[in-house]
Amino acid sequence: MSERERPGPTPVPPPPAGYAPRTVPEHPDRPVRRRRPAGLAGLLLLLAGTAAGLSLLLRWLPGSDLTGADLVRRGWDDLAAGGVARLLADGFWQPVAVVLAGAALGLLGLLVLVPARSHRALGVLALLVALVAAVAVAVPLAAVGWDAATIDTGLWCALAVPVLGLLGALSALATGPRRR
């Protein structure tokens, strides 16, 4: 057969109206990053917030009838009357700082339960908040010479806030994406 006698390519008819060709899904050859919640971090941070709430109901010093709520109320009164300088001078900033840090850690605990690729930013923020709570608890403990007999149940709960917050923050920092 000569080149002239060869038939040309057969024309392909156009597809009918509304026809969409089927596509083959692409399967990646590497693991896919999936969003997930940081369950342990969320639990620990929520427990830190709960411990701060419990510290409001309990006495902080033995032999005193003042609860954490009374101390926080005095701190707010000092802040309203004389500003930050008076709050720092009277020493009621510690209960206020612990309770506010506990509330922030509880909120961060809810946020790390939202599925995301990484919770590192929330972990760093929780770490900073836990450090503020640690300073707020360490100052009164250092003032009494680290003597456990001079503190009551409310301050023990306040001590749990930075500990649980630190553990939750580290867990959020370590929780990466799930790979499938």
Secondary structure, DSSP 8 states (H G I E B T S, - for coil): --TTTS----------TT----------SS--EE-B--HHHHHHHHHHHHHHHHHHHSBSSTT---BHHHHHHHHHHHHHHHHHHHHHHHTTHHHHHHHHHHHHHHHHHHHTTS-BS--HHHHHHHHHHHHHHHHHHHHHHHHTTT-GGG--HHHHHHHHHHHHHHHHHHHHHH---EE-
